[in-house]
Amino acid sequence: QVKLVESGGGLVQAMGSLRLSCGASGSIFSINNMGWYRQTPGKQRELVASITSGGSTNYADSVKGRFTISRDNAKRTVYLQMNSLKPEDTAVYHCNLQQYSGPLRYDYWGQGTQVTVSS
């Protein structure tokens, strides 16, 4: 089993910064994708950013240039540096890990951490 634990959320003023961390434990394969999703009430969970085990990244258009995703494979940890935060970034941020066993994809989720940006 895989467990993901997020930290680093909180309340920040607009244009401020926060850094989220997510540590993974359990049966982690060497090749996997990790990412951050966010969700607000009444809306679908949306991808914020993802990173492969090789370091390739992908960002939602709404966060490009403001957020940076990174990972430390030795520590099994993924980070999300969020700068120039906007009130519309307010959401519960969930860490995600995807890994494959043959043709089967396994998705794991953290419990989420609240990010609130005040105007």
Disulfide bonds with the S-S distance in Angstrom:
Cys22-Cys95 2.09
